[in-house]
Amino acid sequence: MMDRSSAASLDPASAPSPHDAKIDAKIDARTDAKGLQEALYEQMFANDEPGPAPDAKTEPESQRRWPRLRRGAKIAIGLALIAIFGWLPLRAVWEYSSVEAVLNSRLVTLRTPIGGRVAAAQRLTDQARLDAGTVVLRVVNPRGDRTRLDDLRRQKSRLENERPSLAAKLASAQAAQKDLARQATQFRDGRVLQLEARIAEIQTSIEAAAARREEASAAVDRASSLAKSGNVSTVELARLTRELSVSQQIELGARKRLDAAMVELAAARNGSFLGDSYNDRPSSVQREEEMRQRAGDLDADLARIDTEIAWLASEIITEEVRFADLSEANITTPVTGRVWEMMTSPGEDVQAGQPLLKVLDCSSAVITANVTENVYNRLQLGDHATFEPNDGGAPISGTVVNLTGAAGAPANLAINPDALSKEPYRVTVALGDGAAHSCTVGRTGRVVFARQETAP
């Protein structure tokens, strides 16, 4: 390597000036740090202030302080950069946290219970918020089977048409039965009066027979006393005796007829009629009984028709409800949420059980996170956790409710946990105030778990 003197001899134009030679001499003389600093200072201010460089003893205090301030500022900036960019990895090592985490929520899939054509109950958008019980879609099936409903209605109509005629027959039979009962009552009353008159007549005959018996008895007694004296012949006494016997028999026969009449009167008063030339009951009574039986049968038939009509009415109501359920169905949201995915559109024909739309359940929210194997093996159900959003929002507290590990995650979440692919071990955290954050699905962050002491 050439030195400055050889370079100057080769190129006279590039020979150093006397000032440069002086600086080089100073650098060679002071090779320590302070000497180098003074040489650098002289080199920087050589053009502005020509002449000999000031001595260290005569240098101003402000000029000597400036390099130290610059060195301190550089050291402070370096420490700040180390603190900023090194704190996050250091904190991740110290804290008991997840690798990835996302705010998630469960999905409710609404399916059609019947087949038919979809009609919109209201105008929906992808971000529409829905209250629980809101009708979002209607499925109409104009080809529903109504055969049974029509049969029930025809049966009910036929019975309703038969009922007036049956009721009229019953009324006529009841009127005829009442008329025959009135006739039977009149006959019984007349028969009782007749028997009472006959009894009175018989009693009169008995009294007359008793009187003739007494007269014949007196005549026999008188003839007997006269026959002893010879005033009355034996023939006359025999005749009078015979008349007494006849009068006694006549009285006895009248009393027997009275007994028979009394028996007939008692039977007539009880509704039975005794006689030789007719039955025990007159024809009016028999017809009245037949008409009463007919009226009873008609009344039973009318009651049966009324029962069948009432049963058919209840069956028609049930069948109408069933037919309404099969011909039209309102799709309502069981939870408060918002539309997550529309899987059909109005005017489309769908089959029973086909999914129509998915609703994000805004009433509850969860955090799905993946963690390292070491962290996963330390977690337990019920552990406290805190979700720290990456957007700088307020932390959200929660509880570990599911540890699925490397197994498949639940499929009814808005964001499939399989999307978190940095670590295979998955954890589900339920938020304590999930109702306030449930519809902000997709916020990313990390979950910090409460560190637990391991048993020795």
C-alpha positions as CSV (number, residue, x, y, z in Angstrom):
1,M,0.0,0.0,0.0
2,M,1.3,3.5,-0.9
3,D,1.7,6.1,1.7
4,R,0.9,9.7,1.2
5,S,4.4,10.7,0.2
6,S,4.6,8.1,-2.6
7,A,1.1,9.1,-3.8
8,A,2.2,12.7,-3.9
9,S,5.3,11.9,-5.9
10,L,3.3,10.1,-8.5
11,D,0.6,12.7,-8.8
12,P,1.8,16.2,-8.0
13,A,-1.6,17.7,-8.5
14,S,-3.0,15.5,-5.8
15,A,-0.4,16.2,-3.3
16,P,-1.8,17.2,0.1
17,S,-2.0,20.7,1.1
18,P,-0.1,22.0,4.0
19,H,-3.3,22.1,6.1
20,D,-4.0,18.4,5.3
21,A,-0.5,17.4,6.2
22,K,-0.9,19.2,9.5
23,I,-4.1,17.2,10.3
24,D,-2.5,13.9,9.3
25,A,0.4,14.7,11.6
26,K,-2.0,15.3,14.4
27,I,-3.9,12.1,13.8
28,D,-0.7,10.2,13.8
29,A,0.3,11.9,17.0
30,R,-3.1,11.2,18.8
31,T,-4.4,7.8,18.0
32,D,-6.7,7.6,21.1
33,A,-10.4,8.2,21.0
34,K,-10.2,11.8,22.2
35,G,-7.5,12.5,19.6
36,L,-9.6,11.0,16.9
37,Q,-12.6,13.1,18.0
38,E,-10.5,16.3,17.9
39,A,-9.2,15.4,14.5
40,L,-12.7,14.8,13.2
41,Y,-13.8,18.1,14.6
42,E,-10.9,19.9,13.0
43,Q,-11.7,18.2,9.7
44,M,-15.4,19.2,9.8
45,F,-14.7,22.9,10.6
46,A,-11.5,23.3,8.6
47,N,-13.2,25.0,5.7
48,D,-15.3,27.3,7.8
49,E,-12.5,28.4,10.2
50,P,-9.1,28.1,8.5
51,G,-6.1,28.3,10.6
52,P,-4.7,26.3,13.4
53,A,-7.2,24.1,15.3
54,P,-8.0,25.2,18.7
55,D,-6.4,23.4,21.5
56,A,-8.4,21.1,23.9
57,K,-7.7,23.5,26.7
58,T,-9.0,26.5,24.7
59,E,-12.1,24.6,23.1
60,P,-15.6,25.9,24.2
61,E,-17.5,23.9,26.8
62,S,-20.6,23.6,24.4
63,Q,-18.5,22.1,21.7
64,R,-17.1,19.5,24.1
65,R,-20.6,18.6,25.4
66,W,-22.2,18.1,21.9
67,P,-20.7,14.6,21.1
68,R,-21.6,13.3,24.6
69,L,-25.3,14.3,24.0
70,R,-25.4,12.7,20.6
71,R,-24.0,9.5,22.1
72,G,-26.5,9.5,24.9
73,A,-29.4,10.1,22.5
74,K,-28.3,7.2,20.4
75,I,-28.1,4.9,23.4
76,A,-31.6,6.0,24.6
77,I,-33.1,5.4,21.1
78,G,-31.6,2.0,21.0
79,L,-32.9,1.0,24.4
80,A,-36.4,2.3,23.4
81,L,-36.3,0.2,20.3
82,I,-35.2,-2.9,22.3
83,A,-38.0,-2.3,24.8
84,I,-40.7,-1.8,22.2
85,F,-39.8,-4.7,19.8
86,G,-38.6,-7.0,22.5
87,W,-41.4,-6.6,25.0
88,L,-44.1,-8.4,22.9
89,P,-42.2,-11.6,22.4
90,L,-41.0,-11.4,26.0
91,R,-44.5,-11.0,27.3
92,A,-45.7,-13.9,25.1
93,V,-43.1,-16.0,26.8
94,W,-44.0,-14.9,30.3
95,E,-47.8,-14.9,29.9
96,Y,-50.1,-18.0,29.6
97,S,-51.9,-17.1,26.4
98,S,-53.2,-18.4,23.1
99,V,-51.5,-18.1,19.7
100,E,-54.5,-17.0,17.8
101,A,-58.1,-16.1,18.8
102,V,-61.2,-14.8,17.1
103,L,-64.5,-13.6,18.5
104,N,-67.1,-16.1,17.3
105,S,-70.8,-17.0,17.7
106,R,-73.1,-19.9,17.1
107,L,-75.3,-20.2,14.1
108,V,-78.9,-21.3,14.0
109,T,-80.0,-22.9,10.8
110,L,-83.6,-22.4,9.9
111,R,-85.1,-25.2,7.8
112,T,-88.5,-25.5,6.1
113,P,-90.8,-28.1,7.7
114,I,-92.8,-28.5,4.5
115,G,-92.1,-28.5,0.8
116,G,-93.4,-25.6,-1.3
117,R,-92.5,-22.2,-2.7
118,V,-90.6,-19.6,-0.6
119,A,-92.1,-16.1,-0.1
120,A,-90.6,-13.2,1.7
121,A,-92.3,-12.1,4.8
122,Q,-90.2,-8.9,5.0
123,R,-87.3,-7.3,3.2
124,L,-84.1,-8.8,4.5
125,T,-80.5,-7.8,4.0
126,D,-77.3,-9.6,5.0
127,Q,-76.9,-7.4,8.0
128,A,-80.5,-7.2,9.1
129,R,-80.9,-7.6,12.9
130,L,-83.8,-9.8,13.9
131,D,-85.7,-10.2,17.2
132,A,-86.7,-13.5,18.6
133,G,-90.0,-14.7,17.1
134,T,-89.7,-12.5,13.9
135,V,-91.2,-14.1,10.8
136,V,-88.5,-13.9,8.1
137,L,-89.9,-16.2,5.4
138,R,-93.0,-18.1,4.4
139,V,-93.2,-21.4,2.6
140,V,-96.5,-21.9,0.7
141,N,-97.6,-25.3,-0.7
142,P,-100.6,-24.9,-2.9
143,R,-100.7,-28.7,-3.6
144,G,-101.4,-29.8,-0.1
145,D,-103.5,-32.9,0.5
146,R,-106.9,-31.9,1.7
147,T,-108.8,-35.2,1.0
148,R,-109.4,-36.0,4.7
149,L,-110.6,-32.5,5.4
150,D,-113.1,-32.6,2.5
151,D,-114.4,-36.1,3.7
152,L,-114.9,-34.8,7.2
153,R,-116.7,-31.7,6.0
154,R,-119.0,-33.9,3.7
155,Q,-119.9,-36.2,6.6
156,K,-120.7,-33.3,8.9
157,S,-122.8,-31.6,6.2
158,R,-124.8,-34.9,5.6
159,L,-125.5,-35.3,9.3
160,E,-126.5,-31.7,9.6
161,N,-128.9,-32.2,6.7
162,E,-130.4,-35.3,8.4
163,R,-130.8,-33.8,11.8
164,P,-133.8,-31.5,11.0
165,S,-135.9,-34.3,9.5
166,L,-135.0,-36.5,12.5
167,A,-135.9,-33.8,14.9
168,A,-139.2,-33.3,13.1
169,K,-140.0,-37.0,13.4
170,L,-139.1,-36.9,17.1
171,A,-141.4,-34.0,17.7
172,S,-144.3,-35.7,15.8
173,A,-143.8,-38.9,17.8
174,Q,-143.7,-37.0,21.0
175,A,-146.9,-35.2,20.1
176,A,-148.7,-38.5,19.2
177,Q,-147.4,-40.1,22.3
178,K,-148.8,-37.3,24.4
179,D,-152.2,-37.6,22.6
180,L,-152.3,-41.3,23.2
181,A,-151.4,-40.8,26.8
182,R,-154.2,-38.4,27.2
183,Q,-156.6,-40.9,25.6
184,A,-155.3,-43.7,27.9
185,T,-155.8,-41.4,30.9
186,Q,-159.3,-40.6,29.8
187,F,-160.1,-44.3,29.3
188,R,-158.7,-45.1,32.7
189,D,-160.6,-42.4,34.4
190,G,-163.8,-43.4,32.6
191,R,-163.3,-47.1,33.5
192,V,-162.7,-46.2,37.2
193,L,-165.9,-44.2,37.2
194,Q,-167.7,-47.0,35.5
195,L,-166.5,-49.5,38.1
196,E,-167.4,-47.2,40.9
197,A,-170.9,-46.9,39.5
198,R,-171.2,-50.7,39.1
199,I,-170.0,-51.1,42.7
200,A,-172.7,-48.7,43.9
201,E,-175.3,-50.6,41.9
202,I,-174.1,-53.9,43.4
203,Q,-174.2,-52.4,46.8
204,T,-177.8,-51.4,46.2
205,S,-178.7,-54.9,45.0
206,I,-177.1,-56.3,48.1
207,E,-179.2,-54.0,50.2
208,A,-182.4,-55.1,48.4
209,A,-181.4,-58.7,48.6
210,A,-180.8,-58.3,52.3
211,A,-184.2,-56.7,52.7
212,R,-185.9,-59.6,50.9
213,R,-183.9,-62.0,53.0
214,E,-185.0,-60.4,56.2
215,E,-188.6,-60.3,54.9
216,A,-188.5,-64.0,54.0
217,S,-186.9,-64.9,57.3
218,A,-189.7,-63.1,59.2
219,A,-192.3,-64.8,57.0
220,V,-190.8,-68.2,57.7
221,D,-190.7,-67.5,61.4
222,R,-194.3,-66.5,61.4
223,A,-195.4,-69.4,59.3
224,S,-193.5,-71.8,61.6
225,S,-195.4,-70.6,64.6
226,L,-198.7,-70.7,62.8
227,A,-198.0,-74.2,61.4
228,K,-197.8,-75.5,65.0
229,S,-201.4,-74.3,65.6
230,G,-202.5,-75.6,62.2
231,N,-203.3,-72.2,60.7
232,V,-200.6,-72.5,58.0
233,S,-200.2,-75.6,55.9
234,T,-197.0,-77.4,55.5
235,V,-196.8,-76.6,51.8
236,E,-196.9,-72.8,52.6
237,L,-194.2,-73.2,55.1
238,A,-192.0,-75.0,52.6
239,R,-192.5,-72.3,50.0
240,L,-191.6,-69.6,52.4
241,T,-188.5,-71.5,53.5
242,R,-187.5,-71.8,49.8
243,E,-188.0,-68.1,49.2
244,L,-185.7,-67.4,52.3
245,S,-183.1,-69.6,50.8
246,V,-183.3,-67.9,47.4
247,S,-183.1,-64.5,48.9
248,Q,-180.0,-65.5,50.9
249,Q,-178.3,-66.8,47.7
250,I,-179.2,-63.7,45.8
251,E,-177.6,-61.6,48.6
252,L,-174.5,-63.8,48.6
253,G,-174.2,-63.5,44.8
254,A,-174.5,-59.7,44.9
255,R,-171.7,-59.6,47.5
256,K,-169.5,-61.8,45.2
257,R,-170.1,-59.4,42.3
258,L,-169.2,-56.6,44.6
259,D,-165.9,-58.2,45.4
260,A,-165.2,-58.7,41.7
261,A,-166.0,-55.1,41.0
262,M,-163.7,-53.9,43.7
263,V,-160.9,-56.0,42.3
264,E,-161.5,-54.5,38.8
265,L,-161.6,-51.0,40.3
266,A,-158.2,-51.5,42.1
267,A,-156.6,-52.8,38.9
268,A,-158.1,-49.9,36.9
269,R,-156.6,-47.4,39.3
270,N,-153.2,-49.1,38.9
271,G,-153.4,-48.9,35.1
272,S,-154.5,-52.5,34.4
273,F,-157.9,-53.4,33.1
274,L,-159.6,-56.8,33.8
275,G,-162.3,-58.2,31.7
276,D,-163.4,-61.1,29.7
277,S,-163.7,-59.5,26.2
278,Y,-160.5,-57.4,26.1
279,N,-156.8,-57.5,27.0
280,D,-155.4,-56.3,30.3
281,R,-154.6,-52.9,28.6
282,P,-156.7,-51.0,26.0
283,S,-155.4,-50.2,22.5
284,S,-154.9,-46.6,23.3
285,V,-152.5,-47.5,26.1
286,Q,-150.7,-50.0,23.9
287,R,-150.3,-47.5,21.1
288,E,-149.1,-44.9,23.6
289,E,-146.4,-47.3,24.7
290,E,-145.4,-48.0,21.1
291,M,-145.2,-44.3,20.3
292,R,-143.1,-43.7,23.5
293,Q,-140.6,-46.3,22.3
294,R,-140.5,-44.8,18.9
295,A,-139.9,-41.3,20.4
296,G,-137.1,-42.8,22.6
297,D,-135.4,-44.3,19.5
298,L,-135.6,-41.1,17.6
299,D,-134.3,-39.2,20.6
300,A,-131.3,-41.6,20.8
301,D,-130.7,-41.2,17.1
302,L,-130.8,-37.4,17.4
303,A,-128.3,-37.5,20.3
304,R,-126.1,-39.8,18.3
305,I,-126.1,-37.4,15.3
306,D,-125.4,-34.5,17.6
307,T,-122.4,-36.4,19.1
308,E,-121.1,-37.2,15.7
309,I,-121.5,-33.6,14.5
310,A,-119.6,-32.4,17.5
311,W,-116.8,-35.0,17.0
312,L,-116.6,-34.1,13.3
313,A,-116.4,-30.4,14.1
314,S,-113.4,-31.1,16.5
315,E,-111.8,-33.3,13.9
316,I,-112.3,-30.6,11.2
317,I,-110.6,-28.1,13.4
318,T,-107.7,-30.4,14.0
319,E,-107.5,-31.3,10.3
320,E,-107.7,-27.6,9.3
321,V,-104.7,-26.9,11.6
322,R,-102.8,-29.8,10.1
323,F,-103.7,-28.8,6.6
324,A,-102.6,-25.2,7.4
325,D,-99.3,-26.5,8.7
326,L,-98.8,-28.6,5.6
327,S,-99.9,-25.9,3.2
328,E,-98.2,-22.8,4.7
329,A,-95.4,-22.4,7.2
330,N,-93.9,-19.3,8.8
331,I,-90.2,-19.4,9.3
332,T,-89.4,-17.6,12.6
333,T,-86.2,-16.9,14.3
334,P,-85.9,-18.6,17.7
335,V,-83.2,-16.3,19.0
336,T,-82.2,-12.6,18.7
337,G,-79.6,-12.2,16.0
338,R,-78.9,-11.1,12.5
339,V,-78.9,-12.8,9.1
340,W,-75.6,-14.6,8.5
341,E,-76.3,-16.4,5.2
342,M,-79.3,-16.5,2.9
343,M,-79.4,-20.0,1.4
344,T,-82.6,-19.5,-0.8
345,S,-84.5,-16.7,-2.4
346,P,-88.2,-15.8,-2.8
347,G,-89.9,-17.8,-5.5
348,E,-87.7,-20.8,-5.2
349,D,-89.2,-24.3,-4.7
350,V,-87.8,-26.1,-1.7
351,Q,-88.2,-29.5,-0.1
352,A,-89.1,-30.4,3.5
353,G,-86.0,-30.1,5.7
354,Q,-84.1,-27.9,3.3
355,P,-82.0,-25.1,5.0
356,L,-83.3,-21.7,4.1
357,L,-81.0,-19.3,6.0
358,K,-78.6,-19.1,8.9
359,V,-79.0,-16.7,11.8
360,L,-76.2,-15.5,13.9
361,D,-77.1,-16.0,17.6
362,C,-76.6,-12.6,19.1
363,S,-77.7,-13.7,22.6
364,S,-74.4,-15.6,23.3
365,A,-70.8,-15.4,22.0
366,V,-67.7,-17.5,22.3
367,I,-64.0,-17.1,21.7
368,T,-62.3,-19.8,19.6
369,A,-58.5,-19.9,20.0
370,N,-55.7,-22.2,19.3
371,V,-52.9,-22.8,21.8
372,T,-49.6,-24.6,22.0
373,E,-49.5,-28.1,23.4
374,N,-47.9,-27.0,26.6
375,V,-50.6,-24.4,27.3
376,Y,-53.4,-26.9,26.3
377,N,-52.2,-29.5,28.7
378,R,-52.4,-27.0,31.6
379,L,-56.0,-25.8,30.8
380,Q,-59.1,-27.1,32.6
381,L,-62.8,-26.5,32.1
382,G,-63.9,-23.5,34.1
383,D,-60.6,-21.6,33.9
384,H,-60.8,-17.9,33.8
385,A,-59.7,-16.2,30.6
386,T,-59.5,-12.7,29.1
387,F,-59.8,-11.8,25.4
388,E,-57.6,-8.9,24.4
389,P,-58.7,-7.5,20.9
390,N,-56.0,-6.5,18.5
391,D,-57.8,-3.3,17.7
392,G,-57.1,-2.0,21.2
393,G,-60.6,-2.4,22.5
394,A,-61.4,-3.2,26.1
395,P,-60.5,-6.7,27.3
396,I,-63.4,-9.2,27.6
397,S,-63.5,-11.7,30.4
398,G,-64.7,-15.3,29.9
399,T,-64.5,-18.9,31.0
400,V,-63.1,-22.0,29.3
401,V,-66.1,-24.2,28.3
402,N,-64.6,-26.6,25.8
403,L,-61.3,-28.2,25.1
404,T,-61.4,-29.9,21.8
405,G,-57.6,-30.3,21.3
406,A,-56.7,-31.6,17.8
407,A,-60.2,-33.1,17.3
408,G,-62.7,-31.5,14.9
409,A,-64.3,-28.3,16.2
410,P,-68.1,-27.8,16.3
411,A,-69.7,-27.1,13.0
412,N,-72.3,-24.6,14.1
413,L,-70.0,-21.7,14.6
414,A,-69.9,-18.7,12.3
415,I,-66.1,-19.0,11.9
416,N,-64.8,-22.5,11.6
417,P,-62.1,-22.9,14.2
418,D,-60.1,-24.9,11.6
419,A,-59.3,-21.5,10.1
420,L,-56.9,-20.9,13.0
421,S,-54.0,-23.0,11.6
422,K,-50.9,-22.0,13.5
423,E,-51.5,-24.5,16.3
424,P,-53.7,-27.6,16.2
425,Y,-54.9,-27.4,19.8
426,R,-58.2,-25.6,20.1
427,V,-60.0,-24.0,23.0
428,T,-63.5,-22.5,23.3
429,V,-64.1,-19.6,25.8
430,A,-67.6,-18.4,26.7
431,L,-67.8,-14.6,27.3
432,G,-69.3,-13.3,30.5
433,D,-70.8,-10.3,28.7
434,G,-71.3,-12.1,25.4
435,A,-74.6,-10.4,24.7
436,A,-72.8,-7.1,24.2
437,H,-70.2,-8.4,21.8
438,S,-72.0,-11.3,20.0
439,C,-72.7,-9.6,16.8
440,T,-69.2,-8.3,16.3
441,V,-68.0,-11.7,15.0
442,G,-64.5,-11.8,13.4
443,R,-62.6,-9.5,15.8
444,T,-59.1,-11.0,16.3
445,G,-57.0,-10.9,19.3
446,R,-55.5,-13.3,21.9
447,V,-56.7,-15.0,25.0
448,V,-54.8,-14.7,28.2
449,F,-55.5,-17.6,30.6
450,A,-55.2,-17.4,34.4
451,R,-52.0,-19.2,35.3
452,Q,-52.6,-22.0,37.7
453,E,-50.1,-23.6,40.0
454,T,-49.3,-27.2,39.1
455,A,-49.4,-29.8,41.8
456,P,-45.9,-31.2,42.8
